[in-house]
Amino acid sequence: MQAPHREHLYKLLVIGDLGVGKTSIIKRYVHQNFSSHYRATIGVDFALKVLHWDPETVVRLQLWDIAGQERFGNMTRVYYREAMGAFIVFDVTRPATFEAVAKWKNDLDSKLSLPNGKPKMAHNHHHHRNDNNMFV
């Protein structure tokens, strides 16, 4: 007799300012390759990572690569819909992109809602600079 087979699909957003490396991170994770030559994402792009969690469980991660300039548009509400999680990406060599993380978080909070219509607040995992100016 065959063991029950379970499949889970999770929509995950990858957001952050233009040029911080969102596409590079996704390509590296999904396809195990890296290139320093990517063109800017226009609108949104998708990638699917399939994980064989255990012999009975398959997890599919649908990664939504949201263009860096999209926070200023109205489409993010559509892109964010039904997301189960989000990664906010910044470039450690560009402090302004780290400062923009709070703006991306506010954008998420203002546009996500639970099925009952109540706001869905994203959890904060604060990072800060230590005495050596490193993010911790």
Order of alpha helices (4+ residues) and beta strands (2+ residues): beta-alpha-beta-beta-alpha-beta-alpha-alpha
